[in-house]
Amino acid sequence: MKRIFLSSPHMSGNEQKYIQEAFDLNWVAPLGNNVDQFEKDLATYNHMEGASVLTSGTAAIHIALRLLEVAEGDKVFCSSLTFIASANPILYQGADPVFIDSEPDTWNMSPQALERAFQDAESEGQLPKAVIIVNLYGQSAKIEELKEICDRYEVAIIEDAAESLGSEYKGKKSGTFGKFGIYSFNGNKIITTSGGGALVSNDIEALNKSRFLATQARDQAIHYQHSELGYNYRMSNIVAGIGRAQLKVLDDRVAKRRAIFDNYVEAFKDQPGFDFMPELEETKSNRWLTALTINPEAAGITNMDIIHSLGNENIEARPVWKPLHLQPLFEDAKYYSHEEGYSYSDELFKYGLCLPSGSNMTEEQQNRVIHTIKKLM
Ligand SMILES: *Cc1c(COP(=O)(O)O)cnc(C)c1O
């Protein structure tokens, strides 16, 4: 049986055209037309002033923290229920992460937990330098409520939209609500360049600074001169060519992933104990991954039972992300739960399940997943 992946690269067929163009012009490296054009296309798609394309989404978060002057001893608030890449750059800067729990309507950052974290930070006399808000599995966080709190304390938002490119919140594209938004084009994301990321913003000067920092912070001089610490983070012209072709099919990919989600919902609609990830009113999720919780008492099986039986059929499934406040790497970090003494992300981790959701899945493959789970019931 051919392996079914959680989310695998799905090429459109036009990627080679842009790569060939780079070869023909010998713009194989470092920069060139594909980079410039991919930055423009990304900005246009998201209705933003500009974009700076980079080697990864992690690099984009790192640059955003640098642009906000996050330094040693500073605090940064960050969603707890996310992939480790959201928070690693906080450590790169020698700053201290403070993790914020999820709430039930979006599985994303809880406004009431964020409020408590800010109240404590204020009374301790040290506000955070930035708040990293993650849009998990494509679903936007409660941006308006979270933004109101951050604006009141005058702290900048970095919207980690690595998983939510193409999603919408009240008619606006995901990743466009903070001072900075970041996207990822890693191999498992909704579109991929094989690896890559982007920073978007309406601050053109900051984006120019991003390009400067990402190319070793080279001063304007014919000799190599440097007055600031920089990185080698800029995307190559070959990789950007893949991105140009992928971005053209993004809306098709969103439609396909949403259809896969609907198919799973329909298949398990009469199944007690299966609760699919909600979609907040006035938002549209790209449904990057179909996520749900399995209540073992009602369902008679656990999420891990499902993961193991799918594994036996050569099908990849996973629990939801292990929250960062539970990670050994962050055992000393502060954490604010949704309610005092009640952590919602712990519950999502315990019962959560992600099903194969790639836009290149065939109907027969989806049926294989559904049938394997139904056999267990
Ligand atoms: C994938 C991902 C990232 C990091 O992107 P890379 O391009 O792999 O560095 C950051 N945050 C979240 C939530 C992600 O899922």
The ligand as an SDF file (V2000), in Angstrom:
LIG
                    3D

 15 15  0  0  0  0  0  0  0  0999 V2000
    6.2560   25.5110    9.9540 C   0  0  0  0  0  0  0  0  0  0  0  0
    6.0600   26.4900   11.0340 C   0  0  0  0  0  0  0  0  0  0  0  0
    7.0160   27.4810   11.3270 C   0  0  0  0  0  0  0  0  0  0  0  0
    8.3890   27.5150   10.7460 C   0  0  0  0  0  0  0  0  0  0  0  0
    8.5520   27.5220    9.4300 O   0  0  0  0  0  0  0  0  0  0  0  0
    9.8660   26.9120    8.7600 P   0  0  0  0  0  0  0  0  0  0  0  0
    9.7690   27.4460    7.3800 O   0  0  0  0  0  0  0  0  0  0  0  0
    9.7810   25.4250    8.8390 O   0  0  0  0  0  0  0  0  0  0  0  0
   11.0580   27.4610    9.4870 O   0  0  0  0  0  0  0  0  0  0  0  0
    6.7090   28.4290   12.2820 C   0  0  0  0  0  0  0  0  0  0  0  0
    5.5510   28.4010   12.9480 N   0  0  0  0  0  0  0  0  0  0  0  0
    4.6230   27.4620   12.7240 C   0  0  0  0  0  0  0  0  0  0  0  0
    3.3500   27.5200   13.4860 C   0  0  0  0  0  0  0  0  0  0  0  0
    4.8480   26.4650   11.7790 C   0  0  0  0  0  0  0  0  0  0  0  0
    3.9280   25.5060   11.5910 O   0  0  0  0  0  0  0  0  0  0  0  0
  1  2  1  0
  2  3  1  0
  2 14  2  0
  3  4  1  0
  3 10  2  0
  4  5  1  0
  5  6  1  0
  6  7  2  0
  6  8  1  0
  6  9  1  0
 10 11  1  0
 11 12  2  0
 12 13  1  0
 12 14  1  0
 14 15  1  0
M  END
$$$$
